[in-house]
Amino acid sequence: MASSSISSYLPSDTYNSLPKDGDLTFLHTMLRVRLLADRALSNARARARASSSSPLSSLTRPSRSVRASSSSSSLAQVDDLDKTMAFFSALGLRETRRKESEKGKFTLVFMASAPGAPEIELTHNWGGETFAPPSRSMGHLAYATDDIYKLCADLQEKGIVINRPPRDGKMAFVKSPDGISVELLQKGEPLEPAEPWASMENTGEW
């Protein structure tokens, strides 16, 4: 279960200073990465093999690092395209373009909060797929909204579970039909704590 948000480590002007313009604003795709740690461990082990004074048993894996990145497109593989599109539509995204491949037997659907805004690319392989639970390396997608209470209420009305309610008036988490975590953040200053959110418990994991 997520215990904290990567957004708490970002500069305050990342989303706190965003204007309330009615648009859902893409912030970042958060990835948990281990590449640099693994490379450093591999190099250290190689040096240890050449030195009897450096036992391999003393070399342990560094704790995993966390990195956030913004991009023009984030890809997600989905099983039920219509259901996943309905989820992102409920968030405020709309279809911007689509590609069908008869040869490859797949469909690509791009969705964004507005034309020209960063997109999420939904990849659907025809015939359906069964996915393993999403890896924690994926992290989450993050969007900023004008009114986090209103958005969460709208999502609830559409049957979407608010896994981490916005008790602080600032942050919430939901999950897509395929288990992709989506972080929702309040633009500007946090809203005053309000019910039913202030006393709402977490549901499941995100």
ZADO-1210 file (C-alpha; in nm, 4 decimals, padded with zeros to 6 digits):
<atoms>
<atom x="00.0000" y="00.0000" z="00.0000" code="MET" pos="1"/>
<atom x="00.1303" y="00.3412" z="-00.0829" code="ALA" pos="2"/>
<atom x="00.2275" y="00.5221" z="00.2353" code="SER" pos="3"/>
<atom x="00.3316" y="00.8520" z="00.0808" code="SER" pos="4"/>
<atom x="00.3169" y="01.0317" z="-00.2492" code="SER" pos="5"/>
<atom x="00.6140" y="01.1168" z="-00.4678" code="ILE" pos="6"/>
<atom x="00.4419" y="01.4507" z="-00.5183" code="SER" pos="7"/>
<atom x="00.5319" y="01.5478" z="-00.1628" code="SER" pos="8"/>
<atom x="00.8952" y="01.5565" z="-00.2780" code="TYR" pos="9"/>
<atom x="00.8309" y="01.7783" z="-00.5802" code="LEU" pos="10"/>
<atom x="00.8796" y="02.1571" z="-00.5774" code="PRO" pos="11"/>
<atom x="00.5732" y="02.3346" z="-00.4433" code="SER" pos="12"/>
<atom x="00.5168" y="02.5158" z="-00.7718" code="ASP" pos="13"/>
<atom x="00.4737" y="02.1834" z="-00.9558" code="THR" pos="14"/>
<atom x="00.0989" y="02.1881" z="-00.8944" code="TYR" pos="15"/>
<atom x="00.0301" y="02.4272" z="-00.6067" code="ASN" pos="16"/>
<atom x="00.0591" y="02.7260" z="-00.8381" code="SER" pos="17"/>
<atom x="-00.1469" y="02.5811" z="-01.1237" code="LEU" pos="18"/>
<atom x="-00.4405" y="02.8027" z="-01.2210" code="PRO" pos="19"/>
<atom x="-00.7901" y="02.6645" z="-01.1675" code="LYS" pos="20"/>
<atom x="-00.8830" y="02.6690" z="-01.5334" code="ASP" pos="21"/>
<atom x="-01.1340" y="02.3857" z="-01.5495" code="GLY" pos="22"/>
<atom x="-00.8867" y="02.1426" z="-01.7045" code="ASP" pos="23"/>
<atom x="-00.7470" y="01.8228" z="-01.5584" code="LEU" pos="24"/>
<atom x="-00.3706" y="01.8751" z="-01.5757" code="THR" pos="25"/>
<atom x="-00.1275" y="01.5889" z="-01.6331" code="PHE" pos="26"/>
<atom x="00.1641" y="01.6139" z="-01.3905" code="LEU" pos="27"/>
<atom x="00.3865" y="01.3101" z="-01.4241" code="HIS" pos="28"/>
<atom x="00.4321" y="00.9368" z="-01.4521" code="THR" pos="29"/>
<atom x="00.6028" y="00.8076" z="-01.1400" code="MET" pos="30"/>
<atom x="00.8366" y="00.5121" z="-01.1888" code="LEU" pos="31"/>
<atom x="01.0261" y="00.3213" z="-00.9229" code="ARG" pos="32"/>
<atom x="01.3611" y="00.2417" z="-01.0824" code="VAL" pos="33"/>
<atom x="01.6457" y="00.0172" z="-00.9779" code="ARG" pos="34"/>
<atom x="01.8711" y="00.0391" z="-01.2802" code="LEU" pos="35"/>
<atom x="02.1419" y="00.2578" z="-01.1258" code="LEU" pos="36"/>
<atom x="02.1399" y="00.0628" z="-00.8007" code="ALA" pos="37"/>
<atom x="02.1717" y="-00.2693" z="-00.9840" code="ASP" pos="38"/>
<atom x="02.4546" y="-00.1345" z="-01.2007" code="ARG" pos="39"/>
<atom x="02.6433" y="-00.0076" z="-00.8962" code="ALA" pos="40"/>
<atom x="02.5989" y="-00.3432" z="-00.7205" code="LEU" pos="41"/>
<atom x="02.7205" y="-00.5317" z="-01.0279" code="SER" pos="42"/>
<atom x="03.0321" y="-00.3148" z="-01.0529" code="ASN" pos="43"/>
<atom x="03.1033" y="-00.3552" z="-00.6825" code="ALA" pos="44"/>
<atom x="03.0720" y="-00.7324" z="-00.7049" code="ARG" pos="45"/>
<atom x="03.3092" y="-00.7373" z="-01.0022" code="ALA" pos="46"/>
<atom x="03.5670" y="-00.5443" z="-00.8013" code="ARG" pos="47"/>
<atom x="03.5139" y="-00.7743" z="-00.5051" code="ALA" pos="48"/>
<atom x="03.5899" y="-01.0830" z="-00.7151" code="ARG" pos="49"/>
<atom x="03.9300" y="-00.9338" z="-00.7912" code="ALA" pos="50"/>
<atom x="04.0051" y="-00.8664" z="-00.4249" code="SER" pos="51"/>
<atom x="04.0098" y="-01.1336" z="-00.1546" code="SER" pos="52"/>
<atom x="03.9767" y="-00.8610" z="00.1064" code="SER" pos="53"/>
<atom x="03.6263" y="-00.7711" z="-00.0144" code="SER" pos="54"/>
<atom x="03.3896" y="-01.0636" z="00.0582" code="PRO" pos="55"/>
<atom x="03.0862" y="-01.0793" z="-00.1698" code="LEU" pos="56"/>
<atom x="02.8643" y="-01.1422" z="00.1273" code="SER" pos="57"/>
<atom x="02.9219" y="-00.7864" z="00.2457" code="SER" pos="58"/>
<atom x="02.7684" y="-00.6415" z="-00.0690" code="LEU" pos="59"/>
<atom x="02.3956" y="-00.5843" z="-00.0385" code="THR" pos="60"/>
<atom x="02.1487" y="-00.4312" z="-00.2790" code="ARG" pos="61"/>
<atom x="02.1021" y="-00.0572" z="-00.2227" code="PRO" pos="62"/>
<atom x="01.7514" y="00.0540" z="-00.1409" code="SER" pos="63"/>
<atom x="01.5467" y="00.1225" z="-00.4509" code="ARG" pos="64"/>
<atom x="01.5398" y="00.4702" z="-00.5881" code="SER" pos="65"/>
<atom x="01.2363" y="00.6679" z="-00.6942" code="VAL" pos="66"/>
<atom x="01.2186" y="00.8983" z="-00.9933" code="ARG" pos="67"/>
<atom x="00.9351" y="01.1015" z="-01.1389" code="ALA" pos="68"/>
<atom x="00.9258" y="01.2030" z="-01.5027" code="SER" pos="69"/>
<atom x="00.6917" y="01.4008" z="-01.7220" code="SER" pos="70"/>
<atom x="00.6377" y="01.2931" z="-02.0795" code="SER" pos="71"/>
<atom x="00.4165" y="01.3565" z="-02.3779" code="SER" pos="72"/>
<atom x="00.2706" y="01.0060" z="-02.3624" code="SER" pos="73"/>
<atom x="00.2422" y="00.7258" z="-02.1057" code="SER" pos="74"/>
<atom x="00.1531" y="00.3769" z="-02.2273" code="LEU" pos="75"/>
<atom x="-00.0818" y="00.1343" z="-02.0535" code="ALA" pos="76"/>
<atom x="-00.1833" y="-00.2097" z="-02.1794" code="GLN" pos="77"/>
<atom x="-00.5507" y="-00.2804" z="-02.1174" code="VAL" pos="78"/>
<atom x="-00.7774" y="-00.5819" z="-02.1366" code="ASP" pos="79"/>
<atom x="-01.1206" y="-00.4179" z="-02.1684" code="ASP" pos="80"/>
<atom x="-01.0699" y="-00.1099" z="-02.3834" code="LEU" pos="81"/>
<atom x="-01.4218" y="00.0289" z="-02.3434" code="ASP" pos="82"/>
<atom x="-01.4155" y="-00.0089" z="-01.9656" code="LYS" pos="83"/>
<atom x="-01.0743" y="00.1554" z="-01.9355" code="THR" pos="84"/>
<atom x="-01.1742" y="00.4408" z="-02.1650" code="MET" pos="85"/>
<atom x="-01.4827" y="00.4968" z="-01.9506" code="ALA" pos="86"/>
<atom x="-01.2585" y="00.5193" z="-01.6430" code="PHE" pos="87"/>
<atom x="-01.0291" y="00.7824" z="-01.7939" code="PHE" pos="88"/>
<atom x="-01.3268" y="00.9669" z="-01.9407" code="SER" pos="89"/>
<atom x="-01.4683" y="00.9909" z="-01.5881" code="ALA" pos="90"/>
<atom x="-01.1423" y="01.1571" z="-01.4844" code="LEU" pos="91"/>
<atom x="-01.1881" y="01.4169" z="-01.7572" code="GLY" pos="92"/>
<atom x="-00.9823" y="01.2751" z="-02.0444" code="LEU" pos="93"/>
<atom x="-01.1093" y="01.2424" z="-02.3991" code="ARG" pos="94"/>
<atom x="-01.0022" y="01.0410" z="-02.7013" code="GLU" pos="95"/>
<atom x="-00.7632" y="01.2408" z="-02.9192" code="THR" pos="96"/>
<atom x="-00.6651" y="00.9811" z="-03.1807" code="ARG" pos="97"/>
<atom x="-00.6852" y="00.6105" z="-03.2548" code="ARG" pos="98"/>
<atom x="-00.5037" y="00.3481" z="-03.4608" code="LYS" pos="99"/>
<atom x="-00.6342" y="00.0060" z="-03.5589" code="GLU" pos="100"/>
<atom x="-00.3954" y="-00.2626" z="-03.6873" code="SER" pos="101"/>
<atom x="-00.5522" y="-00.5573" z="-03.8688" code="GLU" pos="102"/>
<atom x="-00.2097" y="-00.7140" z="-03.9198" code="LYS" pos="103"/>
<atom x="-00.0944" y="-00.6710" z="-03.5615" code="GLY" pos="104"/>
<atom x="-00.4432" y="-00.7295" z="-03.4195" code="LYS" pos="105"/>
<atom x="-00.4280" y="-00.4400" z="-03.1771" code="PHE" pos="106"/>
<atom x="-00.5865" y="-00.1015" z="-03.1146" code="THR" pos="107"/>
<atom x="-00.4136" y="00.2094" z="-02.9856" code="LEU" pos="108"/>
<atom x="-00.6254" y="00.4813" z="-02.8279" code="VAL" pos="109"/>
<atom x="-00.4724" y="00.8085" z="-02.7111" code="PHE" pos="110"/>
<atom x="-00.6534" y="01.0130" z="-02.4468" code="MET" pos="111"/>
<atom x="-00.5775" y="01.3554" z="-02.2998" code="ALA" pos="112"/>
<atom x="-00.7479" y="01.6264" z="-02.0987" code="SER" pos="113"/>
<atom x="-00.7313" y="01.8622" z="-02.3982" code="ALA" pos="114"/>
<atom x="-00.5857" y="01.8679" z="-02.7510" code="PRO" pos="115"/>
<atom x="-00.2092" y="01.9074" z="-02.7246" code="GLY" pos="116"/>
<atom x="-00.1962" y="01.7995" z="-02.3598" code="ALA" pos="117"/>
<atom x="00.0177" y="01.4984" z="-02.2574" code="PRO" pos="118"/>
<atom x="-00.1563" y="01.1760" z="-02.3561" code="GLU" pos="119"/>
<atom x="-00.2061" y="00.8327" z="-02.2118" code="ILE" pos="120"/>
<atom x="-00.1771" y="00.5623" z="-02.4770" code="GLU" pos="121"/>
<atom x="-00.4084" y="00.2665" z="-02.4216" code="LEU" pos="122"/>
<atom x="-00.2892" y="-00.0474" z="-02.6000" code="THR" pos="123"/>
<atom x="-00.5462" y="-00.3215" z="-02.6492" code="HIS" pos="124"/>
<atom x="-00.4500" y="-00.6526" z="-02.8070" code="ASN" pos="125"/>
<atom x="-00.7492" y="-00.8133" z="-02.9732" code="TRP" pos="126"/>
<atom x="-00.8737" y="-01.1316" z="-02.8122" code="GLY" pos="127"/>
<atom x="-00.8187" y="-01.0072" z="-02.4600" code="GLY" pos="128"/>
<atom x="-00.5389" y="-01.0594" z="-02.2133" code="GLU" pos="129"/>
<atom x="-00.4943" y="-01.1656" z="-01.8542" code="THR" pos="130"/>
<atom x="-00.2438" y="-00.9468" z="-01.6764" code="PHE" pos="131"/>
<atom x="-00.0410" y="-01.0180" z="-01.3663" code="ALA" pos="132"/>
<atom x="-00.1013" y="-00.7698" z="-01.0840" code="PRO" pos="133"/>
<atom x="00.0591" y="-00.4353" z="-01.1744" code="PRO" pos="134"/>
<atom x="00.4231" y="-00.4136" z="-01.0693" code="SER" pos="135"/>
<atom x="00.5131" y="-00.1621" z="-00.8005" code="ARG" pos="136"/>
<atom x="00.7782" y="-00.0418" z="-01.0464" code="SER" pos="137"/>
<atom x="00.4991" y="00.1301" z="-01.2388" code="MET" pos="138"/>
<atom x="00.4244" y="00.3720" z="-00.9578" code="GLY" pos="139"/>
<atom x="00.1340" y="00.5849" z="-01.0777" code="HIS" pos="140"/>
<atom x="-00.0007" y="00.8516" z="-01.3092" code="LEU" pos="141"/>
<atom x="-00.0746" y="01.1911" z="-01.1556" code="ALA" pos="142"/>
<atom x="-00.3271" y="01.4593" z="-01.2479" code="TYR" pos="143"/>
<atom x="-00.4165" y="01.7916" z="-01.0858" code="ALA" pos="144"/>
<atom x="-00.7771" y="01.9078" z="-01.0637" code="THR" pos="145"/>
<atom x="-00.9613" y="02.2298" z="-00.9757" code="ASP" pos="146"/>
<atom x="-01.1772" y="02.0666" z="-00.7067" code="ASP" pos="147"/>
<atom x="-01.0648" y="01.7307" z="-00.5743" code="ILE" pos="148"/>
<atom x="-01.3826" y="01.6838" z="-00.3684" code="TYR" pos="149"/>
<atom x="-01.6076" y="01.7340" z="-00.6694" code="LYS" pos="150"/>
<atom x="-01.3994" y="01.5030" z="-00.8890" code="LEU" pos="151"/>
<atom x="-01.3976" y="01.2255" z="-00.6279" code="CYS" pos="152"/>
<atom x="-01.7735" y="01.2612" z="-00.5788" code="ALA" pos="153"/>
<atom x="-01.8281" y="01.2389" z="-00.9557" code="ASP" pos="154"/>
<atom x="-01.6084" y="00.9281" z="-00.9723" code="LEU" pos="155"/>
<atom x="-01.7983" y="00.7645" z="-00.6881" code="GLN" pos="156"/>
<atom x="-02.1285" y="00.8285" z="-00.8658" code="GLU" pos="157"/>
<atom x="-01.9854" y="00.6423" z="-01.1653" code="LYS" pos="158"/>
<atom x="-01.8991" y="00.3430" z="-00.9470" code="GLY" pos="159"/>
<atom x="-01.5260" y="00.4116" z="-00.9162" code="ILE" pos="160"/>
<atom x="-01.3744" y="00.3294" z="-00.5765" code="VAL" pos="161"/>
<atom x="-01.1761" y="00.6066" z="-00.4082" code="ILE" pos="162"/>
<atom x="-00.8931" y="00.3941" z="-00.2695" code="ASN" pos="163"/>
<atom x="-00.7296" y="00.6803" z="-00.0838" code="ARG" pos="164"/>
<atom x="-00.9896" y="00.9496" z="-00.0046" code="PRO" pos="165"/>
<atom x="-00.8824" y="01.3172" z="-00.0041" code="PRO" pos="166"/>
<atom x="-00.8951" y="01.3495" z="00.3743" code="ARG" pos="167"/>
<atom x="-00.6397" y="01.6301" z="00.3630" code="ASP" pos="168"/>
<atom x="-00.8183" y="01.8166" z="00.0842" code="GLY" pos="169"/>
<atom x="-00.5094" y="01.7659" z="-00.1287" code="LYS" pos="170"/>
<atom x="-00.4546" y="01.4113" z="-00.2526" code="MET" pos="171"/>
<atom x="-00.6536" y="01.1030" z="-00.3517" code="ALA" pos="172"/>
<atom x="-00.5836" y="00.7748" z="-00.5307" code="PHE" pos="173"/>
<atom x="-00.8005" y="00.5637" z="-00.7593" code="VAL" pos="174"/>
<atom x="-00.7235" y="00.2615" z="-00.9768" code="LYS" pos="175"/>
<atom x="-00.8076" y="00.1840" z="-01.3378" code="SER" pos="176"/>
<atom x="-00.9890" y="-00.1400" z="-01.4324" code="PRO" pos="177"/>
<atom x="-00.6460" y="-00.2935" z="-01.5005" code="ASP" pos="178"/>
<atom x="-00.5068" y="-00.1833" z="-01.1637" code="GLY" pos="179"/>
<atom x="-00.3098" y="00.1245" z="-01.2682" code="ILE" pos="180"/>
<atom x="-00.2842" y="00.3717" z="-00.9805" code="SER" pos="181"/>
<atom x="-00.3862" y="00.7289" z="-01.0533" code="VAL" pos="182"/>
<atom x="-00.3012" y="01.0095" z="-00.8128" code="GLU" pos="183"/>
<atom x="-00.5349" y="01.3086" z="-00.8001" code="LEU" pos="184"/>
<atom x="-00.4038" y="01.6365" z="-00.6603" code="LEU" pos="185"/>
<atom x="-00.5757" y="01.9608" z="-00.5693" code="GLN" pos="186"/>
<atom x="-00.4549" y="02.2634" z="-00.7638" code="LYS" pos="187"/>
<atom x="-00.3435" y="02.5491" z="-00.5434" code="GLY" pos="188"/>
<atom x="-00.3788" y="02.5256" z="-00.1674" code="GLU" pos="189"/>
<atom x="-00.5439" y="02.2199" z="-00.0089" code="PRO" pos="190"/>
<atom x="-00.9180" y="02.2470" z="00.0473" code="LEU" pos="191"/>
<atom x="-01.0501" y="02.2647" z="00.4019" code="GLU" pos="192"/>
<atom x="-01.1177" y="01.9159" z="00.5447" code="PRO" pos="193"/>
<atom x="-01.4776" y="01.8195" z="00.4752" code="ALA" pos="194"/>
<atom x="-01.7079" y="01.5198" z="00.5082" code="GLU" pos="195"/>
<atom x="-01.7563" y="01.2564" z="00.3931" code="PRO" pos="196"/>
<atom x="-01.3882" y="01.2599" z="00.2979" code="TRP" pos="197"/>
<atom x="-01.2319" y="01.3651" z="00.6294" code="ALA" pos="198"/>
<atom x="-01.3440" y="01.0485" z="00.8095" code="SER" pos="199"/>
<atom x="-01.3433" y="00.8073" z="00.5147" code="MET" pos="200"/>
<atom x="-01.1154" y="00.5049" z="00.5471" code="GLU" pos="201"/>
<atom x="-00.8817" y="00.3749" z="00.2776" code="ASN" pos="202"/>
<atom x="-01.0085" y="00.0957" z="00.0541" code="THR" pos="203"/>
<atom x="-00.7701" y="-00.1713" z="-00.0721" code="GLY" pos="204"/>
<atom x="-00.4303" y="-00.0803" z="-00.2148" code="GLU" pos="205"/>
<atom x="-00.3168" y="00.1717" z="-00.4729" code="TRP" pos="206"/>
</atoms>
